[in-house]
Amino acid sequence: MIQHFSFKPLYENTQLPGWAISFYYKQQYYKAEYKKDGGIKWLGIAPDDKDKETVEKMVHELMLYHVYD
C-alpha cells in the first residue's frame, strides 16, 4: 500500500500538465514525474519488476482521484 502520497504541479502555470509525485511503498521512498499521458518517469530508485505494475496502478488511481476528479 502506498503511504504519504503527495503531488505538486511541475510548472508554475498549472494549466500545463505534469506533476512531481512522491510516496513510500514497502518502507522505500520513491520520487517520480507523472506525465500528461499517464506515463511515470522514475527519479532515482524505481520499484522492482514484481511490484512495478501494482505500484503504477495505485499511482494512476490516486492521480485520477486527486487531480482529475
C-alpha positions in Angstrom: 0.0 0.0 0.0 1.2 3.5 -0.9 1.7 5.8 2.1 2.3 9.6 2.4 1.4 10.2 -1.3 2.0 13.8 -2.4 1.9 15.6 -5.7 2.5 19.1 -7.0 2.5 20.7 -10.5 5.8 20.6 -12.3 5.1 24.1 -13.8 4.1 27.4 -12.3 1.4 27.6 -15.0 -1.0 24.9 -13.5 -2.7 24.6 -16.9 0.3 22.7 -18.2 0.0 19.0 -17.3 2.7 17.2 -15.4 3.2 16.5 -11.7 6.0 15.7 -9.3 4.9 12.8 -7.1 6.5 11.1 -4.0 5.4 8.4 -1.7 6.5 5.4 0.4 5.9 1.8 -0.6 7.1 -1.1 1.5 9.2 1.3 3.6 11.0 2.6 0.4 10.8 6.3 -0.6 10.0 6.9 -4.3 10.0 10.1 -6.4 8.7 10.4 -10.0 7.2 12.6 -12.6 3.7 11.8 -13.7 3.2 12.8 -17.3 0.1 14.1 -19.0 -0.3 10.8 -20.9 -0.2 8.8 -17.6 3.5 7.8 -18.1 5.6 7.7 -15.0 9.3 8.7 -15.1 11.0 7.4 -12.0 13.6 9.6 -10.4 16.2 7.6 -8.6 15.0 4.2 -7.4 12.2 2.5 -9.3 10.1 -0.3 -7.9 11.4 -3.7 -8.8 9.8 -5.7 -11.6 7.4 -7.7 -9.4 6.0 -4.6 -7.8 6.2 -2.1 -10.6 2.8 -2.9 -12.2 1.0 -2.8 -8.9 2.6 0.5 -7.8 1.8 2.1 -11.1 -1.8 1.1 -10.9 -2.1 2.6 -7.4 -0.4 5.8 -8.6 -2.9 6.1 -11.5 -5.8 5.6 -9.2 -4.6 8.2 -6.8 -3.9 10.7 -9.6 -7.4 10.2 -11.0 -8.9 10.8 -7.6 -6.8 13.9 -6.7 -6.2 15.6 -10.0 -8.9 14.7 -12.4 -11.9 14.5 -10.1 
